[in-house]
C-alpha cells in the first residue's frame, strides 16, 4: 500500500525524497512499536532496517525494547539460578 502526504515546498527542498521517506518510515515504526501495536521485528521491517538497527533507533529515541520491570527481571534471574 502506498500513502501520500503533502509537505510544504520549502521542507521538500531541504532534503531528498529518499531521506524523507526513510525518516517517516522510521518515525512511524517507532510510534507503532512504542504504542505496542507492532512487534520489534515488524517495526524493523516497516522502518526498512534490520532488527539490530531498529534496536539502535529505539535507544537513540529512548524507547525501551524490554517490557519488564526491575522486580520481574530480578525474579526471573533468581528462578534461573543466576543469583
C-alpha positions as CSV (number, residue, x, y, z in Angstrom):
1,X,0.0,0.0,0.0
2,X,1.2,3.5,-0.7
3,X,0.3,6.6,1.3
4,X,0.8,10.1,0.0
5,X,1.0,13.3,2.1
6,X,1.5,16.9,1.2
7,X,4.5,18.6,2.7
8,X,5.5,22.3,2.4
9,X,7.7,23.0,-0.6
10,X,10.5,24.6,1.4
11,X,10.7,21.4,3.5
12,X,11.0,19.3,0.4
13,X,13.8,21.4,-0.9
14,X,15.8,20.8,2.3
15,X,16.0,17.0,1.9
16,X,15.8,14.4,-0.8
17,X,12.7,12.3,-1.2
18,X,14.5,9.1,-0.1
19,X,15.7,10.8,3.1
20,X,12.2,12.0,3.9
21,X,10.8,8.5,3.2
22,X,13.3,6.8,5.4
23,X,12.8,9.2,8.3
24,X,9.0,8.9,8.0
25,X,9.1,5.1,7.9
26,X,11.4,5.1,10.9
27,X,9.3,7.6,12.8
28,X,6.1,5.7,12.2
29,X,7.6,2.4,13.1
30,X,8.9,3.8,16.4
31,X,5.5,5.3,17.1
32,X,3.7,2.0,16.5
33,X,6.3,0.0,18.5
34,X,6.1,2.4,21.4
35,X,2.3,2.1,21.4
36,X,2.7,-1.8,21.4
37,X,0.8,-2.0,18.2
38,X,3.6,-3.9,16.4
39,X,6.4,-6.3,17.4
40,X,10.1,-5.4,17.3
41,X,10.6,-7.4,14.1
42,X,7.5,-5.8,12.4
43,X,8.6,-2.4,13.3
44,X,12.1,-3.0,11.9
45,X,10.5,-4.3,8.7
46,X,8.3,-1.2,8.5
47,X,11.4,1.0,9.1
48,X,13.3,-0.9,6.4
49,X,16.2,-1.8,8.7
50,X,17.5,-4.9,10.5
51,X,16.3,-5.7,14.0
52,X,19.7,-4.6,15.3
53,X,19.4,-1.2,13.5
54,X,15.9,-0.8,14.9
55,X,17.1,-1.5,18.4
56,X,19.7,1.3,17.9
57,X,16.9,3.6,16.7
58,X,14.9,2.7,19.9
59,X,18.0,3.5,22.0
60,X,18.6,6.9,20.4
61,X,14.9,7.7,20.8
62,X,14.8,6.4,24.4
63,X,12.2,3.7,23.7
64,X,12.6,0.6,25.8
65,X,12.7,-2.7,24.0
66,X,12.2,-4.7,27.1
67,X,8.7,-4.8,28.6
68,X,9.6,-6.0,32.1
69,X,10.1,-4.0,35.3
70,X,13.0,-4.4,37.7
71,X,11.2,-6.7,40.1
72,X,10.1,-9.1,37.3
73,X,13.6,-9.2,35.9
74,X,15.2,-9.9,39.3
75,X,12.6,-12.7,39.9
76,X,13.4,-14.2,36.5
77,X,17.1,-14.1,37.2
78,X,16.5,-15.8,40.6
79,X,14.4,-18.5,39.0
80,X,17.2,-19.2,36.5
81,X,19.6,-19.6,39.5
82,X,21.8,-16.8,38.4
83,X,21.9,-15.1,41.7
